[in-house]
Structures are given as C-alpha cells and as structure tokens.
C-alpha cells in the first residue's frame, strides 16, 4: 500500500515528521488526520493499523509526530496541549495545500481530546472520531501525579510513563487547566463517533460517557469490549477502522474516484502496462493482478499522487534485497528481526567515484542501507552484505541490459 513520508512546519518553525497512507489504487475519496496518544508517536500500533485499513477503504490518512516526539523537531518538555492543537492545525494546513483539506479527524487518547478542541476551527472537517479519549485534557495528569509538585517547582522534571522517561514542563500543567473540553464538545455541532473499551485501564470508560453526554446529535458510541487502551490486538484496530469507515461514509461528502474511474485494462501475466491518467505526469501502472500510480512532485509539474519513476526503481531494488535477505535469514535460522532497507539515488561526478569505470561526466549512485536487530557475529554481518548483492534485481542493474523499443502507432 502506498505510503509517503512527509514533513511540514508548525507555528514555531519546527519540522514535524509524518506518514501519509494512501489507497493502493485510485485517488483518495477523502483525507483524514490522525492524532496519536500522549507520549506516543505516529508509528504506534493503533495509528498504523487504523490508517492502513482506512486507506484500503479509500480514505487517505495523515499521521504525524507531535513536537518533540518521534522524528519531529522541538523539545517535548516545552510542549503543551495548546501546542498539540496548533500542530494539528499545521497538519491540516499541509494537507489542504498539498492534497485536500481533511474531512475527518481521528484522535486516540489525549489525541482524541486534541481533535475535539481543534475541530471547530477547521471548516473542512465534516466528522470527528475519538478512541479511548478523556473528556478533558487535564485527565492526563494522573500519569504523573507524583511528580506534579517537582514539575511546578523546578519548571520541568523527568517522569516515567509506560516504561519510558520524558521531561515535562510546568507550562503543560498550567495549560491543561485552561481547556474546558466538555463545553467545547457541546459546541462542536459536527457528527461525533466515540470508541471506548469498558475495561480500559488508562482512561476510564466514564470519560467516554462525559463526552457523549456533552455532545449534541448526531453522536454515536461503540463499545470495544475487551480491547486494551492501545488497541494492541490487531483485530481491535481493524474493527475500529472498518466501523469508522462505514460510519463516516454517511457524513463525508466523498469526492468520486478519478484516476481509476475507467475500466481496468487487460494485462498479460509477466508484463506491465503504463497508461496516461492526466495531461501531465500522472500514470496508471498495471500488472495482471495489481495496480498503482506514478507521478511527479508538484514542483516538477505533477500532482504528487504517487511515487516518481526513480522511487519505483529504488523500491524494486529494496524489495528484492529485503526478500532475498529474509530467505537467507530463514534458511540459516538467524535471530534477525525488524529488517529494513533504505535507499537513495544520487548523480555524482565520475571523477569522484573511485570504483567507477566511467571517468567523465556524471554517474548514478545508489546508497543502500540495511538495518535489523539480532545478535550476529562480525562474519555474519558481513555475509548479510554479501547476500544483499545477490538479489536478482541487483544483478540485473549491474549486468548488461538491452532495452528494445518498438512503435505501434494508431491511425486516427
């Protein structure tokens, strides 16, 4: 499924890192914005699984790291609930400028309180969803109640939440007192769906009841039965996403699919077909069983609805490398997990390339980085590098390649 890494700038000038999950075929029916839980990040299990499932239903989802968390810039100790709300506004602005303004807001835990707080400010938002959310952001104080005095006296202090240590600032405590969220919910006047588990040990289900009572119709509540706070069971996350998508379809003014509105072309096994989908750079990519899109960024004249051709080239090499390594790992029964392959393409001067046969002009250089976890010997690490070079796509790129082109012109 297509996923784009994105970056955008918040009101304080910090670069925030995000991931945009897109449908694997056609243009998105709508765009959604996902706000993660307190001290979590965009890659928390619930956010990732829900975003992927919604994308499979045709709804693109942007999830991002709030200031000072994950890959985003800034000092988490200086963040507040207000800064989280501001980050959401920056994310919505990014979507509006680069793709389409968000029609759906989804918030998990404290992120749920944040989307309730920001929803009225975003005119494009047509529906709001909370998952295991508190009725007030002040509820989060119970996670560091023992350190609250130290935070106020020292200005900031370390606290341990879910086994991880963070520094929290006094500004956060002061800011939490200034958000009468129940009044905000009452003035929301937008369709609201509330998910909550009756056995949630982090945010009691009574918080969901407060939100529901404060909200005006249309409003809905869905019980998550035995789910934990983080929806760590994949079936719970999938249930939330599918139920959410079905509910949202009633309220979202979904735009028709354009890129794949025509009939799927016939493609033989073993070949690929590339078609034009606009008069610029948007292209349909087809195999016998799959379809995708290619495009160019907006600054290159495209509409940025898919990876560019060089992205696909790197993906092909990276996918083949990863598959080849996994076959080797499984065959040798090596204790290797979390295998990732990261690639980058550059054009460099031939004279700067010591290993290149070409000595003049520019040459293409692909940087490939392997990362994984596992206790291996130095010899085994080196063997992993050797195996990476044996992937079939690698050999194809390094070997002699002949491309034969024929012209089948159609008379008008």
N, C-alpha and C positions, 0 to 999 in steps of 0.2 A: 504494500500500500504506500503511495507517495507520501513522503514526509519531508518538509522543508525546515531547515534550521534558519531562524530569523533573529534579527537584532533590531531594537528600536530604542530611542532615547526617552527617558522620563523627564518630568518637570525640573529635576535637579541636575540634568545633564548626564546622568548615569546611563550606561548602556545595559539594557535588560535583554537576557537571552531567552528565546522562545522556540517552540516547535509547533509547526502548523501541519496538522494532519488533514490530508485531502482525500477525496474519493478516488478510487483507483480507475474510474472511468467517468468521463463527462465532467462538466462544470458543476461546482457545488450548488445545491439547492438553496443553501443559506449558510451563514457563518455564525459560529458560536465562540464565546470567550469563557475559558475555564479558570477559576481562581482556586488555588490549592490551599491546604490547611496550614495552620500556624507552624513555622519552622520546617515545613516540608519543602517540596520543590516540584517543578513541572514534571519530573520523572517518577513521582510517587505512583505506586501501582494503580490506585483508583483513577487518577488523572489519565494515565497512559491507556489503560484498558477502555475506559469510557470514551476517550477521544477516538480511539481506533474503531470502536464499534459504531459510533455516531458517523464517522467518515464512511463506513461501509453502508450506512443508510443514506448517504448523500449530503450529510451536513459536515462542513469543514470546521475544525476546532483548533483554536489557538490556545495553547497552554504555555505559561512562561514563569520564570523565577522572579519572585518579588525582589526588591532592592536588598542586596547583601546576602542573598541565598543562592545556592547552586552556582551557575555560571554568570550571574548578574553582578554588575559592579555595585559599589557602595558598602557602607558599614551597617550591618544588621542592628548593631546597638543604637544606631541613630534613627531607625525606622519606627513608625507608629502605625496605628490603624488608619489614620488620615493619609499617611504616605502610601499605604496599600491601596486605598481608594484612588489616590492620584495615579498610581501605577496602572490600575485598571483603565482609567481614562486615557492614559498614554497608549495602552494596548489597543483600545477601541479606536483611537485616532489612527494608529498604524494600519489596522485592518481597513478602515474607511479610505485611507489614502492609497494603499497598495492593492486592495482586493475589493471588499464590500463591507460596509458597516455592520457590526454584529446585531443580529436579530434575537439572539438567545444568550442569556447569561447563566452560567452554572457555577455554583460555589460549594466547596467542600469544607466543612467545619468552620473555622474563622473566615475562610474564603466565602462561605455562604453569607455570613454577616456583611462582608465587604460588597458582594454583588447586590444585596438588598439596599445597602447605603448608596450605591452608585447608579442603580437602575433608573431612577427618575431623571438623572442628569443626562442620560443617553437617549435621545429621541428615537434612535433606530431600534431600540430594544422593544420587542413585542411580547416576550415571555421570560420568566425567571424561574430558576430551579435551585433549591438548596438541598444539600446532602449532609446529614448529621451536623446541622448548623445550630449555634446558640442563638437565643433571642436577643442577646446583647453582647457586643464585643468584650464587655467587662468580664464576662464569664471566663475568659482565658486566664484571668488572674489566679484561678485555683491551681494552675500548673506550676506557679512559682510563689505561692503564698508565703512560704517560709523565708524567701529572700526579698520580699517586697520592701521591708524596712531598710535592708542593706542597699537596695537599688536607689531608694529615695535619699538616703544619707550620703552615699558615695557618688551619686549621679549615674552610675552604672555598676553592674555586678554580674558575675558569671552564674548561670543557672543550668541545671541538667534536666532535659526534657526528653523522654523516650530514649535514654541512654546516650544522648549527645549533649555537649556543653555549648551554650551560647552566651554572649554578653547582651544583657538587656539594659536599656537606658530609662531614666526617670521620665523622659518625655512620653514614653509609651504608656506608663501608668496614668499620667495626667490626661493624656488624650482619650484613654478608654472611658473616662468619666464624662466625656462631652458628646457621647453618641447615644441619644435616646432612641434606640433602634425600634422599639415597639411603636413609637409614634411614626417613625419612617415607614414601617411596614403598613401601618394603617393608611398612609397617604400614597402607597405605591400605585394603586389603581392599574395594575397590569396582571395578567394571568400568572399565578404562582403555583408551583408544584413542590411539595415538601416530602423528601425521603428521610426516614429515620428508623433506627432499629430500637426496639423496646429493651434490648439488653446492652445498649451502648454504654461502656464503662467510662468514657471520656466526657461525652456530652449527654446528659440525661435526656430521655425522651420527653420529659416535661418541658424542655426548651422548645421542642417542635410544637407542643400544644400552645405555648405562648405565641409563637409566630402565627399559627393557624387562627387563633382567636383574634389576634390583632389585624390580620389581613382581611380585606374585603373580597367579595366574589368577583371573578371566578378564582377559586382556590381548590387545591386537591392535596390529599395526604396519602402516602403509600408507606405501609409498614414493611420493613426489611427483615422481619422475622428474626433469625439467629445471626445476622451479619454483625461483624465487629466494626469498630469506628473507622478503620482504614479500608474496609471492603477488601481485605487481603485474599478472600476466596474469589477466584475468577468468576464463578457463576453469579455471585452477588453483583459484581461490577457489570457483567454482561446484562443482567436483569435490569439494573438501573438504566443502562444506556438504551436498551430496546424499549422499555416502558417510557422513558423520557422522549425518545424519538416519536413514538406513537402519539403521546400526549401533545407534543409540540406541533405536530402536523395540523392540529385543529386550529392553532392560533397564529402560526407563522405564515406570512404571505410569501410562500416559496416561489422563487423565480424558476421558469421552465429550464430544463437542461438544454443547452445549446450545442455544445461541442459534439455530443454523441446522439443528437436528435434524429439523425438519419439511420437507415438500416445498416447493420453491421456488414461489412464487405466479406466476401468469401476469401479465405486464405488457406493454402495447402499446408500440410504438415511439413516442417523443415524450411519454410520460407517466412519472411516478414513483409508487411505492406505498410508503406508510409503514404498518408493522404493529406491534402490541404484542408484545414478547417477554418481558416480565415485568409485574408489577402496579405497577411504579414508573415508571422513565423509560427503560428500555432499549427501543429501537425498531429494527426492521429497515427498511432503506432499499433499495429495488429500482428498477432500470430494466430495460429489456428485456434488457440484456446484463451488468449489473453488480449487485453487492450490497455493502452496508456496514452499519454500525451507528451509531446516535446514542445518547447517554446524558448524564447529568449527573454531576458530581463527587460523591464520597461525602459531602462536607459539605453538599451540596444534596439529599441523599436518594437519589442514584443509586448505581450500582455502578462508574462510571468505566470502562466497557468501550468507549467510543467518544467522539468529539468531541461537544460540545454544539451546539445549533442555531446559535448565533452563530458558533461556529468554522466551521461549514459555510458560513455566509454569507460570512465573510471568505475562506475557501478558494475559493469560487466567484469572487469578485471578483479575488482574487490570481491564480488560474489563468488567468482570461480576460485579465488585464493582462499576464501573462507571455507568453501565446500571441500576443497582439496585438503586443507589442514584438518578439518573435522574428520574426514575419512581416515587420515593418518592417525589422529589422536585416538579415535575409537579402535582402530586396528591394533595400535600399540598399548591400548588401555592406559593412556597417560592421564594424570589427575589435572586436566586443564578445563577451566570453565570461563565463562564470560569473554569468549573470543570476539574481538573486534578488529576490523581492518579499515584504516583511514587512509584516503588517497588524495593527492593534489597534483594537478598538471601545471607545468610551467614551460615557458620558452626561454632558453638560456643561450648565451653566445657559445658557439662551438669551441672557441679558443679557451673558454673557462672550463670545459669538460675534458678532464684528463683521460677518461675511458672511451671517448667517442672517436669513431673512425673519421667522421666529418670534421674538418679543421676550419672551415669558413662558414660564415652566416650563422643562422640560428638552428638549434636542435630542440626537439621535445624532450622533456624530462618529467617522469612520473615519480613522485615521492610516495612510498607505500610504508605505512607504519602498522605493525602488529601489536596488539595489547591483549593480555589474558592473565588470568590468575591460576596459580598452580606451582607446586614445589618441584622444579626441574633442575637437573644438573646443567652446567655450562655447555656441555656437549649436546644435551637435548635441546637447549635453547637455540644453539647453532643449527641443529638439524631442522628445527621449525623454520628457520630462514631458508634453508636449502629446499625444503618441501614447498614453500611458497613459490619458489621459482619454477616449480614443476607443474603448476596448474596449466591446463590446456590453453586458456586464453593468453596467459603469459607467453607460452611457447609460440602461439600464433602471432602475437605482436612482435616478438623478437625474430621470428623466422621470415622467410621470403613470402611476400604477399603480392598476388596479382589480382587486380580488380578489372573485370571486363564489363563494359557498359554497352548496351545496345539501345537503340531508339525505336520505340513503337509509337509513331505519331498517328494521331487520329484525325482524319479529314473532317472538316466542319460540314 
